[in-house]
Amino acid sequence: MQVGDLVRYMGWGNLINQGPMGIVVDQTSSDTSFHHRIRVMWVDNPPPVQAQALSISGERITTWVSPKHFEIVSKAYKEGEE
């Protein structure tokens, strides 16, 4: 998972292919899965309930969360990759 990936939240219940979507806007400690955390900006309008639950003040951007709660929908394009 990297900055720019389109991801779907799958952390509450059985929301297979139904969870809200967002874009990874920042990450930390990507070299170790134990400490890897991401920040996601929700793309749904209005923002989903998870936006209030996973942010500090109900904003569109989450706090640092584990990427295990998200599935990658579309990988970000990086120059040099095809």
Summary of the structure (lengths in Angstrom):
residues: 82
radius of gyration: 12.5
end to end distance: 16.9
largest distance: 38.8
contacts: 206
relative contact order: 0.29
helix: 10%
strand: 30%
